[in-house]
Amino acid sequence: MIIEYRVYTMKAGNLNKFYQAQIDRGFDGVMAPLMHESLIGYFTTISGPVEQVIHLYSFENLEEWRDRYNSIYSIDELQNYFYMVRPLIQAQENTFLLPAPISSASSLFNKEYCWKRGDKPLADLNNLTSLLIEQLTVSLLPGTLNKYWECYEEHALPCLTPLETNQFGSFYTLVGQLHKVYHVWYYDDMLDKERRINAVLMDPRWNVFLEKIQPLVVSREIKYMKPAPVKEMSPLFIIDND
């Protein structure tokens, strides 16, 4: 299994127009294989780059990814959609990720299991209107990825129990900037996030983990996001926008 991490940065003021273009295009018909079988979700940044949309998809391999997109880009009826939506976008980029080699660090996406539409949703956004997605990106020195995962399994996981029920997944790059790790969690809101993170920080084992990885790390960055406000684009969550 591979995860496509696709990023669209909008030109100023175009985010809502982009979402409306998705709704107008629809999610069935020729789009169904990608949107119903591969889509994990669309997310919008609330920190970092402004009006940036991250969408995640899962595929068996790069061949399936290529076939899914080729089947879309060659469809005449979608050309008007592409003609309309591309001028809204400032930049496009994508990265391919693999799940962490530690299943307990990525319970939704690992070698044994991959969350799919129809599986149990993570949360009901009708009740959690301030739900928050946190992405911690860790860039590592070349040749240190395996050591990082060893340290994470031995020293980080035992003190991350306050985040256990909020786990989205942990991944690392297959294509793109190498030696890069993505840890993703979700929270009811910012207060829930602070409460859980403070519990981790109070555990002395967390400082041991930080000391162990210090020689391996080039940089760490945090990005906050929220799920797209359209139910067809956020299958991980329950949304009632009928």
SULDA-V583104 format. One record per run of one state. SS is the DSSP state (H for helix, E for strand, L for the rest). FROM is the first residue (numbers start at 0). LEN is the number of residues. Records with the same first field share a line. If there is no record, write none. Layout:
# SULDA-V583104
SS=FROM-LEN / FROM-LEN
This chain:
# SULDA-V583104
L=0-1 / 10-4 / 25-3 / 45-6 / 59-2 / 73-2 / 99-3 / 105-3 / 109-4 / 114-8 / 124-7 / 140-4 / 159-1 / 175-4 / 187-2 / 201-2 / 213-3 / 227-3 / 233-3 / 238-4
E=1-9 / 38-7 / 51-8 / 88-11 / 108-1 / 113-1 / 122-2 / 131-9 / 166-9 / 179-8 / 216-11 / 236-2
H=14-11 / 28-10 / 61-12 / 75-13 / 102-3 / 144-15 / 160-6 / 189-12 / 203-10 / 230-3
